[in-house]
Each structure stands twice: as C-alpha cells, then as structure tokens.
Amino acid sequence: MSGFTAHTRKPTRFLGRSYGRGAEDPPAFPKKVIKVLLAHNRYFWPGGEDEVFSREKKLLHREGNEILEYTRDNSEFAQNGILDKIKVGLQTVWSFDSTKELRSLLRGERPDVAHFHNTFPLISPGAYYICQEEGIPVVQSLYNARLICPAVTCLREGQVCEDCLGRTLPWPGVVHACYRNSRLQSAAVAGMLMAHRLLRTWQERVDAYIVATEFFRQKFIAAGWPSEKIFLKPHFLSDDPGMKQGVGSYALFMGRLSPEKGVATLLKAWRTLRHVPLWIRGEGPMENHVRRFAEENPSVRVLPRLSQSECFDVLKGARFLVWPSEGYAETFGLVVMEAFACGTPVIGSRVGAMEEVLDDKRTGLHFTAGDPEDLAAKAEYAWTHLPEVKEMGRAGRAEYESKYTAGPNYQALMRIYGKAIQNRSAAKGSSRAAFHDCWNGR
C-alpha cells in the first residue's frame, strides 16, 4: 500500500554556495528552508537507491526543512500470471491510483518542490503531470539507465550494449527480452519509454535531473535529455565512520547478488585465490549460488544481514573491497564511497561510471570487466603489496573528505531545487506568453 508521512522541525539557517560540476551552476536558493515532497517506489530487494532516499530525507529534515513523504513498494503487487504482468505494465506508463493520491496530497500540502527518486513501476511518470498541473517544480534523480535501456544495465550477453540509446521505441530490448528475460515485461518497459518520449515527458515535465557521475550525465544527454536540466551531485555519508587501523585481513564484496553486479566473475576469480579469504555480504537472485560456492570453498564466508555500524566495521577489517559490476549497472556505488571513508582501497571494473569514481593506482585498481583472470591478478597484487595498499587507502580517505561529506551535498541539493523552481517559473511565463500571442493572433 502507498504511504504518506510528514516530518517537520524548527527551521535552521541555509548554509552556503558550494556546487559541483554539471549544467550551469544554479542560482542561490530563494528560501532558507522549504517544504519538500520526497517520492519513491521502493524495490523488492533493498539497494542503493533506497539508502540514498533515506539519507537525503534525513539530511533535509536535519537542516530544518519540512518533509512530505510519498512511497510505494514493489511488494504491493504479485506477478503470478499474465494478467498481473499486464496490469503492472499499464501502471508503468500511467499509475492512476498514484496520480490520484498525489493530486490530493499536493493540493492539501502545497510543497515548494517535488523530488522523485524512483517512479518505476507503481508511481509512474504520470506523477510529473500532476505536479505540473498544480504548479509544483519537479526534480528527478537518475540512479540507473532505465530511461535509456529496458534492461537498466546496458548489458547483454556479458557485453556493454547501447542498441536502445536514443531510440523512440527501444525495440532491441524487446527482441532480446532484456528485462527479466521476458519479452512481455520488456515490451511493457519499452512501451512506457516510447509513450513518454513521444509525449516529451522527459524534456517538458521535469524541471531538473540529478546524476551522480559525469559519465551518466553524458549518456543521458546523448539519449536526448536536455543538458541544461541535468545536474551533477554525488552521494554522501551522513556520518563519518573514521579511518581504519591496520591493513585488513580479507577481501570483501558488499552488494546485490545478481549477474550485473559481476558476482559470477568474482566467484570464478576466487577459484584461483583460495589463499585469500573472501567475505561476501548481500542478497539477491544469486544468493543460493553464492552459498553453495562458499560451502565448497572454505576461504569464502557469507555474512548475515548487518547494521550500518557493523557494515563499517567489516569495511574497516577488509584489505580491499571488490567492485566487479558489469555494463552500466553502477551509476555511482555507495559502498565504494563508504570504503573510501574507511580508508579501504577498491578493486573495480574498468567500465562506465566505475572508471570515473575509482582512480586507478591511486584509490584502488581497475581490472577488465567480466575477466576473472584479470581480477584474480589485481587481487593477488593487492593482497601481497601492503605499503601500496595502505597508500591507496589513504588516498581514498582523502577522496571521501573532499567530495562525499554531508555539508556540501546539502548545499548542492538546495541549489538544484532552486534551479527547478526557476525553470518551472520560466515555463509558466512561456506558457502565459504563448497564450497571449495566440489570443492576439500572433
């Protein structure tokens, strides 16, 4: 069932002017504190998007803003038969129940801005239209490649695929059953993308987009998104976990246990790294496969669900983190930022945003995506070259301190909200001018 809650706190002073790279820097925000609607469709398997939603909500609340929260959850629907799948497919294009609830909420609460984190599948882009009808500026965070790739990952048969990039109808994704290996479900996603591209939803109904890396900013621009509306803001840590002591005694993987995360490559690499302890923490469709592998390999340990503080303890105890994702499965990588904060270097795939976030031979090491032999070689190097690993850990910590703390992130977020408000105001002015010209026969 959808949910709505409101949070308020005594206002505090708006803090500053910092802003990252991306589109032209937005102007200073016109208010010290605001009322923000945060909307998010939660995933069945919790992941990074859910975590960022929670962190930004807490940050905005901590700074004195009034928060309205509208959420849906993928656990609300079943997909036991073809009728269920068709129903969800239709909701993906336009969710009538969500738009009805949002219209009532917007009219009653009148937020200054609506910030959508994930609309797929139960909120839908129809929510933007309701906001526009009510004069509410819209911000959309782009956490993945779903709007340019039905498969989300830009990955097919182990290789990077951009066949659907920029297409009005992303038919290759349907032909290859890229979403969940189902042509029916792929067609539902492709239909949603086609409908809203034809309607120019992405160009005209959203006032500002947020991406975490320049790599993905450029991909969305190449796919036809308006460059002047796409702003770069990395993610952040709410609290500093502190630098670890010591070099670490195991390798670590933390993330969703699924093919696009490179789990198969990880396990293949560790068939030749039996002397290097590997700890794995995660959930997902490959969890049973991972557990069977651990039973056959005593050097591999599967961890239970951990609290945030326990995750940081595990990160601090690792010699290095393995980040083997493939395709464009990662738009940023929260766990990498957390590793940097702890002073733990990262071995990551040399592809997509991962190549941007991870600085090879400074904050960690790159390996060829999908290549278990190259991963094994880089892991062996990191396991045996302790002075170099310590130096990479220190560089990662410096990276965290310069880019991923809460203060500058809040300033950037507020400036993007300011730009969205400015864009919505300008759009209203253009609409009024067009009406005036039409009325006067121009």
C-alpha positions as a Markdown table, in Angstrom:
| # | Residue | x | y | z |
|---|---|---|---|---|
| 1 | Met | 0.0 | 0.0 | 0.0 |
| 2 | Ser | 1.2 | 3.5 | -0.7 |
| 3 | Gly | 2.3 | 5.6 | 2.2 |
| 4 | Phe | 2.4 | 9.2 | 3.2 |
| 5 | Thr | 4.1 | 10.8 | 6.2 |
| 6 | Ala | 5.1 | 14.3 | 7.2 |
| 7 | His | 8.0 | 15.5 | 9.2 |
| 8 | Thr | 8.7 | 19.0 | 10.5 |
| 9 | Arg | 11.4 | 20.6 | 12.6 |
| 10 | Lys | 12.3 | 24.1 | 13.7 |
| 11 | Pro | 13.9 | 25.9 | 10.8 |
| 12 | Thr | 17.7 | 26.3 | 10.6 |
| 13 | Arg | 19.9 | 28.6 | 8.6 |
| 14 | Phe | 20.7 | 27.7 | 4.9 |
| 15 | Leu | 24.4 | 27.1 | 4.7 |
| 16 | Gly | 26.2 | 28.2 | 1.6 |
| 17 | Arg | 27.0 | 28.2 | -2.1 |
| 18 | Ser | 29.0 | 25.1 | -2.9 |
| 19 | Tyr | 28.0 | 23.3 | -6.1 |
| 20 | Gly | 29.6 | 20.6 | -8.3 |
| 21 | Arg | 30.2 | 20.2 | -12.0 |
| 22 | Gly | 27.4 | 19.7 | -14.5 |
| 23 | Ala | 25.0 | 22.1 | -16.1 |
| 24 | Glu | 25.5 | 25.8 | -15.5 |
| 25 | Asp | 25.5 | 26.4 | -11.7 |
| 26 | Pro | 22.0 | 27.2 | -10.4 |
| 27 | Pro | 21.4 | 30.5 | -8.7 |
| 28 | Ala | 21.3 | 30.9 | -4.9 |
| 29 | Phe | 18.2 | 29.2 | -3.5 |
| 30 | Pro | 15.4 | 31.8 | -2.7 |
| 31 | Lys | 14.4 | 30.4 | 0.7 |
| 32 | Lys | 16.3 | 29.3 | 3.8 |
| 33 | Val | 14.1 | 26.3 | 4.4 |
| 34 | Ile | 11.4 | 24.7 | 2.2 |
| 35 | Lys | 8.6 | 22.1 | 2.1 |
| 36 | Val | 9.8 | 19.1 | 0.0 |
| 37 | Leu | 7.8 | 16.2 | -1.3 |
| 38 | Leu | 10.0 | 13.1 | -1.5 |
| 39 | Ala | 8.5 | 10.3 | -3.6 |
| 40 | His | 10.0 | 6.9 | -4.0 |
| 41 | Asn | 9.0 | 3.4 | -5.3 |
| 42 | Arg | 10.9 | 1.0 | -3.0 |
| 43 | Tyr | 12.4 | -2.1 | -4.5 |
| 44 | Phe | 11.7 | -5.7 | -3.5 |
| 45 | Trp | 15.4 | -6.2 | -2.8 |
| 46 | Pro | 16.6 | -3.1 | -0.9 |
| 47 | Gly | 19.5 | -1.4 | -2.5 |
| 48 | Gly | 21.5 | 1.8 | -3.0 |
| 49 | Glu | 18.5 | 3.9 | -4.2 |
| 50 | Asp | 16.5 | 3.2 | -1.1 |
| 51 | Glu | 19.6 | 4.1 | 1.0 |
| 52 | Val | 20.1 | 7.4 | -0.8 |
| 53 | Phe | 16.4 | 8.2 | -0.4 |
| 54 | Ser | 16.7 | 7.7 | 3.3 |
| 55 | Arg | 19.9 | 9.7 | 3.7 |
| 56 | Glu | 18.6 | 12.7 | 1.7 |
| 57 | Lys | 15.4 | 12.7 | 3.7 |
| 58 | Lys | 17.3 | 12.7 | 7.0 |
| 59 | Leu | 19.6 | 15.4 | 5.8 |
| 60 | Leu | 16.8 | 17.7 | 4.6 |
| 61 | His | 15.0 | 17.1 | 7.9 |
| 62 | Arg | 18.1 | 17.8 | 9.9 |
| 63 | Glu | 18.6 | 21.1 | 8.2 |
| 64 | Gly | 15.1 | 22.2 | 9.3 |
| 65 | Asn | 13.1 | 21.6 | 6.1 |
| 66 | Glu | 9.5 | 20.2 | 6.2 |
| 67 | Ile | 9.4 | 16.8 | 4.6 |
| 68 | Leu | 6.4 | 15.1 | 2.9 |
| 69 | Glu | 6.9 | 11.5 | 2.0 |
| 70 | Tyr | 5.0 | 9.5 | -0.6 |
| 71 | Thr | 6.2 | 5.9 | -1.1 |
| 72 | Arg | 5.1 | 2.8 | -2.9 |
| 73 | Asp | 6.6 | -0.7 | -2.6 |
| 74 | Asn | 7.2 | -3.4 | -5.1 |
| 75 | Ser | 5.9 | -5.9 | -2.5 |
| 76 | Glu | 2.4 | -4.5 | -3.2 |
| 77 | Phe | 1.9 | -6.4 | -6.4 |
| 78 | Ala | 2.2 | -10.0 | -7.4 |
| 79 | Gln | 3.3 | -11.3 | -10.9 |
| 80 | Asn | 1.9 | -14.7 | -10.7 |
| 81 | Gly | 0.2 | -14.7 | -14.1 |
| 82 | Ile | 0.0 | -12.8 | -17.4 |
| 83 | Leu | -2.9 | -10.6 | -16.2 |
| 84 | Asp | -0.8 | -9.4 | -13.2 |
| 85 | Lys | 2.1 | -8.6 | -15.6 |
| 86 | Ile | -0.2 | -6.7 | -17.9 |
| 87 | Lys | -1.6 | -4.7 | -15.0 |
| 88 | Val | 1.8 | -3.7 | -13.8 |
| 89 | Gly | 2.9 | -2.9 | -17.3 |
| 90 | Leu | 0.0 | -0.4 | -17.7 |
| 91 | Gln | 0.8 | 1.1 | -14.3 |
| 92 | Thr | 4.3 | 1.6 | -15.5 |
| 93 | Val | 3.0 | 4.0 | -18.2 |
| 94 | Trp | 0.5 | 5.8 | -16.0 |
| 95 | Ser | -0.5 | 4.8 | -12.5 |
| 96 | Phe | -4.0 | 6.2 | -11.9 |
| 97 | Asp | -4.1 | 5.4 | -8.2 |
| 98 | Ser | -0.7 | 7.1 | -7.5 |
| 99 | Thr | -1.6 | 10.2 | -9.5 |
| 100 | Lys | -5.0 | 10.4 | -7.7 |
| 101 | Glu | -3.3 | 10.2 | -4.3 |
| 102 | Leu | -0.6 | 12.7 | -5.3 |
| 103 | Arg | -3.1 | 15.2 | -6.6 |
| 104 | Ser | -4.9 | 15.2 | -3.2 |
| 105 | Leu | -1.6 | 15.5 | -1.4 |
| 106 | Leu | -0.3 | 18.3 | -3.5 |
| 107 | Arg | -3.5 | 20.3 | -3.2 |
| 108 | Gly | -3.6 | 19.9 | 0.6 |
| 109 | Glu | 0.1 | 20.5 | 1.4 |
| 110 | Arg | 1.4 | 22.7 | -1.5 |
| 111 | Pro | 5.1 | 21.7 | -1.3 |
| 112 | Asp | 7.8 | 24.0 | -2.8 |
| 113 | Val | 9.3 | 21.2 | -4.8 |
| 114 | Ala | 8.6 | 17.5 | -5.6 |
| 115 | His | 11.7 | 15.3 | -5.6 |
| 116 | Phe | 11.2 | 11.9 | -7.2 |
| 117 | His | 13.8 | 9.2 | -6.5 |
| 118 | Asn | 12.2 | 6.1 | -8.3 |
| 119 | Thr | 8.9 | 6.1 | -10.1 |
| 120 | Phe | 9.1 | 2.6 | -11.5 |
| 121 | Pro | 6.7 | 0.9 | -11.7 |
| 122 | Leu | 3.9 | 2.0 | -9.3 |
| 123 | Ile | 4.2 | 5.8 | -9.2 |
| 124 | Ser | 4.9 | 6.3 | -13.0 |
| 125 | Pro | 5.9 | 9.4 | -14.9 |
| 126 | Gly | 2.2 | 10.4 | -14.7 |
| 127 | Ala | 3.2 | 11.9 | -11.4 |
| 128 | Tyr | 5.1 | 14.7 | -13.2 |
| 129 | Tyr | 1.9 | 15.8 | -15.0 |
| 130 | Ile | 0.0 | 16.1 | -11.7 |
| 131 | Cys | 2.8 | 18.2 | -10.3 |
| 132 | Gln | 2.8 | 20.4 | -13.4 |
| 133 | Glu | -1.0 | 20.9 | -13.2 |
| 134 | Glu | -0.5 | 22.0 | -9.6 |
| 135 | Gly | 2.4 | 24.3 | -10.3 |
| 136 | Ile | 4.9 | 22.2 | -8.3 |
| 137 | Pro | 8.5 | 22.1 | -9.7 |
| 138 | Val | 9.7 | 18.5 | -10.3 |
| 139 | Val | 13.2 | 17.1 | -9.6 |
| 140 | Gln | 14.1 | 13.5 | -10.7 |
| 141 | Ser | 17.1 | 11.6 | -9.5 |
| 142 | Leu | 18.6 | 9.3 | -12.2 |
| 143 | Tyr | 20.0 | 6.4 | -10.3 |
| 144 | Asn | 20.3 | 4.0 | -13.2 |
| 145 | Ala | 19.9 | 3.7 | -17.0 |
| 146 | Arg | 16.3 | 2.5 | -17.0 |
| 147 | Leu | 15.1 | 5.5 | -19.1 |
| 148 | Ile | 17.6 | 4.7 | -21.8 |
| 149 | Cys | 17.8 | 0.9 | -21.5 |
| 150 | Pro | 14.9 | -1.5 | -20.8 |
| 151 | Ala | 17.4 | -3.9 | -19.1 |
| 152 | Val | 18.6 | -1.0 | -16.9 |
| 153 | Thr | 22.2 | -2.2 | -17.1 |
| 154 | Cys | 23.1 | -1.5 | -20.8 |
| 155 | Leu | 24.5 | -5.1 | -20.7 |
| 156 | Arg | 23.6 | -8.0 | -22.9 |
| 157 | Glu | 25.3 | -11.4 | -23.0 |
| 158 | Gly | 28.2 | -10.1 | -20.9 |
| 159 | Gln | 28.9 | -7.1 | -23.2 |
| 160 | Val | 28.1 | -3.4 | -23.0 |
| 161 | Cys | 25.1 | -2.7 | -25.2 |
| 162 | Glu | 23.7 | 0.7 | -26.3 |
| 163 | Asp | 21.4 | -0.5 | -29.0 |
| 164 | Cys | 18.4 | 1.3 | -27.4 |
| 165 | Leu | 20.2 | 4.5 | -26.7 |
| 166 | Gly | 18.2 | 7.4 | -28.1 |
| 167 | Arg | 15.6 | 5.3 | -29.8 |
| 168 | Thr | 12.0 | 6.4 | -29.5 |
| 169 | Leu | 10.9 | 2.8 | -29.5 |
| 170 | Pro | 13.7 | 0.7 | -27.8 |
| 171 | Trp | 12.7 | -2.4 | -29.8 |
| 172 | Pro | 16.1 | -4.2 | -29.5 |
| 173 | Gly | 15.3 | -4.6 | -25.8 |
| 174 | Val | 12.1 | -6.3 | -26.6 |
| 175 | Val | 13.6 | -8.6 | -29.2 |
| 176 | His | 16.3 | -9.8 | -26.9 |
| 177 | Ala | 13.9 | -9.9 | -23.8 |
| 178 | Cys | 16.4 | -7.7 | -21.9 |
| 179 | Tyr | 14.1 | -7.1 | -18.9 |
| 180 | Arg | 13.9 | -10.2 | -16.7 |
| 181 | Asn | 14.4 | -12.4 | -19.8 |
| 182 | Ser | 10.7 | -11.7 | -20.7 |
| 183 | Arg | 9.6 | -10.2 | -24.0 |
| 184 | Leu | 6.3 | -9.3 | -22.4 |
| 185 | Gln | 7.8 | -7.5 | -19.5 |
| 186 | Ser | 10.4 | -5.9 | -21.8 |
| 187 | Ala | 7.6 | -4.7 | -24.0 |
| 188 | Ala | 5.9 | -3.1 | -21.0 |
| 189 | Val | 9.1 | -1.1 | -20.2 |
| 190 | Ala | 9.7 | -0.3 | -23.8 |
| 191 | Gly | 6.1 | 0.9 | -24.1 |
| 192 | Met | 6.5 | 3.2 | -21.2 |
| 193 | Leu | 9.7 | 4.7 | -22.6 |
| 194 | Met | 8.1 | 5.1 | -26.1 |
| 195 | Ala | 4.9 | 6.7 | -24.7 |
| 196 | His | 6.8 | 9.3 | -22.7 |
| 197 | Arg | 9.3 | 10.0 | -25.4 |
| 198 | Leu | 6.5 | 10.8 | -27.8 |
| 199 | Leu | 4.8 | 12.9 | -25.2 |
| 200 | Arg | 8.2 | 14.7 | -24.5 |
| 201 | Thr | 7.7 | 14.0 | -20.8 |
| 202 | Trp | 11.4 | 13.9 | -20.0 |
| 203 | Gln | 12.0 | 17.2 | -21.8 |
| 204 | Glu | 9.0 | 19.2 | -20.6 |
| 205 | Arg | 7.6 | 17.7 | -17.4 |
| 206 | Val | 10.7 | 17.6 | -15.3 |
| 207 | Asp | 12.5 | 20.8 | -14.2 |
| 208 | Ala | 15.8 | 19.3 | -13.0 |
| 209 | Tyr | 17.6 | 16.0 | -13.0 |
| 210 | Ile | 20.3 | 14.8 | -10.7 |
| 211 | Val | 23.0 | 12.4 | -11.7 |
| 212 | Ala | 26.0 | 11.2 | -9.5 |
| 213 | Thr | 28.7 | 11.0 | -12.3 |
| 214 | Glu | 29.6 | 12.9 | -15.4 |
| 215 | Phe | 29.7 | 9.6 | -17.3 |
| 216 | Phe | 26.0 | 9.2 | -16.8 |
| 217 | Arg | 25.2 | 12.8 | -17.4 |
| 218 | Gln | 26.8 | 12.5 | -20.8 |
| 219 | Lys | 24.9 | 9.2 | -21.6 |
| 220 | Phe | 21.5 | 10.9 | -20.9 |
| 221 | Ile | 22.5 | 13.9 | -23.0 |
| 222 | Ala | 23.4 | 11.5 | -25.8 |
| 223 | Ala | 20.0 | 9.9 | -25.4 |
| 224 | Gly | 18.2 | 13.2 | -25.9 |
| 225 | Trp | 17.7 | 14.6 | -22.4 |
| 226 | Pro | 18.1 | 18.4 | -22.1 |
| 227 | Ser | 21.7 | 19.1 | -20.9 |
| 228 | Glu | 20.7 | 22.3 | -19.2 |
| 229 | Lys | 18.5 | 20.4 | -16.8 |
| 230 | Ile | 20.9 | 17.7 | -15.7 |
| 231 | Phe | 23.0 | 18.5 | -12.7 |
| 232 | Leu | 25.9 | 16.6 | -11.1 |
| 233 | Lys | 25.7 | 15.8 | -7.4 |
| 234 | Pro | 27.5 | 12.8 | -5.9 |
| 235 | His | 26.0 | 10.9 | -3.0 |
| 236 | Phe | 27.3 | 11.3 | 0.6 |
| 237 | Leu | 27.7 | 9.8 | 4.0 |
| 238 | Ser | 25.6 | 11.3 | 6.8 |
| 239 | Asp | 28.2 | 10.4 | 9.5 |
| 240 | Asp | 32.0 | 9.9 | 9.2 |
| 241 | Pro | 32.9 | 6.3 | 10.1 |
| 242 | Gly | 36.5 | 7.2 | 10.7 |
| 243 | Met | 39.7 | 5.9 | 9.2 |
| 244 | Lys | 40.5 | 2.2 | 9.9 |
| 245 | Gln | 43.6 | 1.0 | 11.7 |
| 246 | Gly | 45.7 | -1.8 | 10.2 |
| 247 | Val | 45.8 | -3.1 | 6.7 |
| 248 | Gly | 42.9 | -5.7 | 6.8 |
| 249 | Ser | 42.8 | -9.5 | 6.7 |
| 250 | Tyr | 40.3 | -10.4 | 4.0 |
| 251 | Ala | 38.9 | -9.3 | 0.6 |
| 252 | Leu | 35.3 | -8.1 | 0.7 |
| 253 | Phe | 32.3 | -7.9 | -1.6 |
| 254 | Met | 29.2 | -6.0 | -0.5 |
| 255 | Gly | 26.3 | -5.6 | -2.8 |
| 256 | Arg | 23.3 | -7.1 | -4.6 |
| 257 | Leu | 24.0 | -10.7 | -5.5 |
| 258 | Ser | 22.9 | -10.6 | -9.2 |
| 259 | Pro | 24.6 | -11.2 | -12.5 |
| 260 | Glu | 25.0 | -7.5 | -13.5 |
| 261 | Lys | 27.0 | -6.9 | -10.2 |
| 262 | Gly | 29.7 | -9.3 | -11.5 |
| 263 | Val | 29.1 | -12.0 | -8.9 |
| 264 | Ala | 29.9 | -14.8 | -11.4 |
| 265 | Thr | 33.2 | -13.1 | -12.3 |
| 266 | Leu | 34.0 | -12.7 | -8.6 |
| 267 | Leu | 33.4 | -16.4 | -7.8 |
| 268 | Lys | 35.4 | -17.5 | -10.9 |
| 269 | Ala | 38.4 | -15.4 | -9.8 |
| 270 | Trp | 38.3 | -16.9 | -6.3 |
| 271 | Arg | 38.7 | -20.4 | -7.7 |
| 272 | Thr | 42.3 | -19.5 | -8.1 |
| 273 | Leu | 42.6 | -17.3 | -4.9 |
| 274 | Arg | 41.9 | -19.9 | -2.2 |
| 275 | His | 44.7 | -18.4 | 0.0 |
| 276 | Val | 42.9 | -15.1 | 0.1 |
| 277 | Pro | 39.9 | -15.0 | 2.5 |
| 278 | Leu | 36.8 | -13.5 | 0.8 |
| 279 | Trp | 33.8 | -12.2 | 2.8 |
| 280 | Ile | 30.5 | -11.7 | 0.9 |
| 281 | Arg | 27.6 | -9.7 | 2.2 |
| 282 | Gly | 24.5 | -9.3 | 0.1 |
| 283 | Glu | 21.1 | -10.5 | -1.0 |
| 284 | Gly | 19.6 | -11.2 | -4.4 |
| 285 | Pro | 18.8 | -13.8 | -7.0 |
| 286 | Met | 22.2 | -15.4 | -6.9 |
| 287 | Glu | 22.3 | -15.9 | -3.2 |
| 288 | Asn | 21.8 | -19.7 | -3.2 |
| 289 | His | 24.5 | -20.0 | -5.8 |
| 290 | Val | 26.9 | -17.9 | -3.7 |
| 291 | Arg | 26.1 | -20.0 | -0.6 |
| 292 | Arg | 26.8 | -23.3 | -2.4 |
| 293 | Phe | 30.2 | -21.8 | -3.6 |
| 294 | Ala | 31.0 | -20.9 | 0.0 |
| 295 | Glu | 30.3 | -24.4 | 1.2 |
| 296 | Glu | 32.7 | -25.8 | -1.4 |
| 297 | Asn | 35.4 | -23.2 | -0.7 |
| 298 | Pro | 36.4 | -22.8 | 3.0 |
| 299 | Ser | 38.1 | -19.4 | 2.3 |
| 300 | Val | 34.8 | -17.8 | 1.4 |
| 301 | Arg | 32.4 | -16.6 | 4.1 |
| 302 | Val | 28.9 | -15.4 | 3.6 |
| 303 | Leu | 27.8 | -12.8 | 6.1 |
| 304 | Pro | 24.4 | -12.3 | 7.6 |
| 305 | Arg | 22.4 | -9.0 | 7.3 |
| 306 | Leu | 24.4 | -6.3 | 9.1 |
| 307 | Ser | 23.5 | -2.9 | 10.7 |
| 308 | Gln | 25.2 | 0.2 | 9.3 |
| 309 | Ser | 27.8 | 0.3 | 12.1 |
| 310 | Glu | 28.5 | -3.4 | 11.5 |
| 311 | Cys | 29.0 | -2.8 | 7.8 |
| 312 | Phe | 31.6 | -0.1 | 8.6 |
| 313 | Asp | 33.4 | -2.5 | 10.9 |
| 314 | Val | 33.5 | -5.1 | 8.2 |
| 315 | Leu | 34.8 | -2.5 | 5.7 |
| 316 | Lys | 37.5 | -1.4 | 8.1 |
| 317 | Gly | 38.6 | -5.0 | 8.6 |
| 318 | Ala | 39.0 | -5.6 | 4.8 |
| 319 | Arg | 42.3 | -5.3 | 3.0 |
| 320 | Phe | 40.3 | -4.2 | -0.1 |
| 321 | Leu | 36.8 | -4.1 | -1.5 |
| 322 | Val | 36.0 | -5.9 | -4.8 |
| 323 | Trp | 33.6 | -4.0 | -7.1 |
| 324 | Pro | 33.1 | -6.2 | -10.1 |
| 325 | Ser | 29.9 | -4.8 | -11.7 |
| 326 | Glu | 29.5 | -5.1 | -15.4 |
| 327 | Gly | 27.9 | -3.0 | -18.1 |
| 328 | Tyr | 26.4 | 0.3 | -16.7 |
| 329 | Ala | 25.0 | -1.4 | -13.6 |
| 330 | Glu | 26.6 | 1.2 | -11.4 |
| 331 | Thr | 25.8 | 4.9 | -11.7 |
| 332 | Phe | 28.0 | 5.7 | -8.6 |
| 333 | Gly | 28.5 | 2.9 | -6.0 |
| 334 | Leu | 27.6 | 3.8 | -2.4 |
| 335 | Val | 29.7 | 1.0 | -1.0 |
| 336 | Val | 32.8 | 2.4 | -2.7 |
| 337 | Met | 32.3 | 5.8 | -1.1 |
| 338 | Glu | 31.9 | 4.0 | 2.2 |
| 339 | Ala | 35.1 | 2.1 | 1.6 |
| 340 | Phe | 36.9 | 5.3 | 0.8 |
| 341 | Ala | 35.6 | 6.9 | 4.1 |
| 342 | Cys | 37.1 | 3.9 | 6.0 |
| 343 | Gly | 40.4 | 4.0 | 4.2 |
| 344 | Thr | 39.8 | 0.8 | 2.3 |
| 345 | Pro | 41.0 | 0.7 | -1.3 |
| 346 | Val | 38.8 | -0.8 | -4.1 |
| 347 | Ile | 39.4 | -3.2 | -7.0 |
| 348 | Gly | 36.8 | -2.3 | -9.6 |
| 349 | Ser | 35.8 | -2.9 | -13.2 |
| 350 | Arg | 37.1 | -0.6 | -15.8 |
| 351 | Val | 33.8 | 0.4 | -17.4 |
| 352 | Gly | 31.2 | 3.1 | -17.2 |
| 353 | Ala | 30.9 | 5.3 | -14.1 |
| 354 | Met | 33.2 | 2.9 | -12.2 |
| 355 | Glu | 36.1 | 4.2 | -14.2 |
| 356 | Glu | 35.3 | 7.7 | -13.2 |
| 357 | Val | 34.7 | 7.1 | -9.5 |
| 358 | Leu | 37.7 | 4.9 | -8.9 |
| 359 | Asp | 41.2 | 6.4 | -9.7 |
| 360 | Asp | 43.4 | 3.5 | -10.9 |
| 361 | Lys | 46.6 | 3.0 | -8.8 |
| 362 | Arg | 45.6 | 5.9 | -6.5 |
| 363 | Thr | 42.4 | 4.9 | -4.7 |
| 364 | Gly | 42.4 | 1.3 | -5.9 |
| 365 | Leu | 42.9 | -0.8 | -9.0 |
| 366 | His | 41.0 | -1.3 | -12.2 |
| 367 | Phe | 40.5 | -4.7 | -13.9 |
| 368 | Thr | 38.8 | -5.6 | -17.2 |
| 369 | Ala | 35.1 | -6.0 | -16.6 |
| 370 | Gly | 34.0 | -9.7 | -16.8 |
| 371 | Asp | 37.6 | -11.0 | -16.8 |
| 372 | Pro | 38.1 | -13.3 | -13.7 |
| 373 | Glu | 41.8 | -13.8 | -14.5 |
| 374 | Asp | 42.5 | -10.1 | -14.5 |
| 375 | Leu | 40.5 | -9.7 | -11.3 |
| 376 | Ala | 42.5 | -12.5 | -9.7 |
| 377 | Ala | 45.8 | -10.9 | -10.8 |
| 378 | Lys | 44.8 | -7.5 | -9.3 |
| 379 | Ala | 43.5 | -9.1 | -6.1 |
| 380 | Glu | 46.8 | -11.0 | -5.8 |
| 381 | Tyr | 48.8 | -7.8 | -6.2 |
| 382 | Ala | 46.7 | -6.0 | -3.5 |
| 383 | Trp | 47.0 | -8.9 | -1.1 |
| 384 | Thr | 50.8 | -9.0 | -1.3 |
| 385 | His | 51.8 | -5.3 | -1.7 |
| 386 | Leu | 50.9 | -3.9 | 1.7 |
| 387 | Pro | 52.6 | -0.5 | 1.5 |
| 388 | Glu | 50.9 | 0.3 | -1.8 |
| 389 | Val | 47.5 | -0.8 | -0.4 |
| 390 | Lys | 48.0 | 1.4 | 2.7 |
| 391 | Glu | 48.8 | 4.4 | 0.4 |
| 392 | Met | 45.7 | 3.7 | -1.8 |
| 393 | Gly | 43.6 | 3.6 | 1.4 |
| 394 | Arg | 44.9 | 7.0 | 2.5 |
| 395 | Ala | 44.1 | 8.4 | -0.9 |
| 396 | Gly | 40.6 | 7.0 | -0.8 |
| 397 | Arg | 40.1 | 8.6 | 2.6 |
| 398 | Ala | 41.2 | 12.0 | 1.1 |
| 399 | Glu | 38.7 | 11.5 | -1.7 |
| 400 | Tyr | 35.9 | 11.0 | 0.8 |
| 401 | Glu | 36.8 | 14.1 | 2.7 |
| 402 | Ser | 36.9 | 16.3 | -0.4 |
| 403 | Lys | 33.8 | 15.0 | -2.1 |
| 404 | Tyr | 31.4 | 12.9 | -0.1 |
| 405 | Thr | 30.5 | 14.7 | 3.1 |
| 406 | Ala | 27.0 | 15.9 | 4.0 |
| 407 | Gly | 27.5 | 19.7 | 4.2 |
| 408 | Pro | 28.5 | 20.4 | 0.6 |
| 409 | Asn | 25.9 | 17.8 | -0.6 |
| 410 | Tyr | 23.1 | 19.7 | 1.1 |
| 411 | Gln | 24.2 | 22.9 | -0.4 |
| 412 | Ala | 24.3 | 21.3 | -3.9 |
| 413 | Leu | 20.8 | 19.7 | -3.4 |
| 414 | Met | 19.3 | 23.0 | -2.3 |
| 415 | Arg | 20.8 | 24.8 | -5.3 |
| 416 | Ile | 19.3 | 22.2 | -7.6 |
| 417 | Tyr | 15.9 | 22.7 | -6.0 |
| 418 | Gly | 16.4 | 26.4 | -6.6 |
| 419 | Lys | 17.1 | 25.8 | -10.3 |
| 420 | Ala | 14.0 | 23.6 | -10.6 |
| 421 | Ile | 11.8 | 26.3 | -9.1 |
| 422 | Gln | 13.4 | 28.8 | -11.5 |
| 423 | Asn | 12.8 | 26.5 | -14.5 |
| 424 | Arg | 9.1 | 26.0 | -13.5 |
| 425 | Ser | 8.6 | 29.7 | -13.1 |
| 426 | Ala | 10.2 | 30.3 | -16.6 |
| 427 | Ala | 8.0 | 27.6 | -18.1 |
| 428 | Lys | 4.9 | 29.3 | -16.7 |
| 429 | Gly | 6.0 | 32.5 | -18.1 |
| 430 | Ser | 6.5 | 31.0 | -21.5 |
| 431 | Ser | 3.0 | 29.4 | -21.4 |
| 432 | Arg | 1.4 | 32.7 | -20.5 |
| 433 | Ala | 3.3 | 34.5 | -23.3 |
| 434 | Ala | 2.3 | 31.8 | -25.8 |
| 435 | Phe | -1.4 | 32.2 | -24.7 |
| 436 | His | -1.1 | 36.0 | -25.0 |
| 437 | Asp | 0.4 | 35.7 | -28.6 |
| 438 | Cys | -2.4 | 33.2 | -29.6 |
| 439 | Trp | -5.1 | 35.5 | -28.2 |
| 440 | Asn | -3.8 | 38.4 | -30.1 |
| 441 | Gly | -3.5 | 36.5 | -33.3 |
| 442 | Arg | 0.3 | 36.5 | -33.5 |
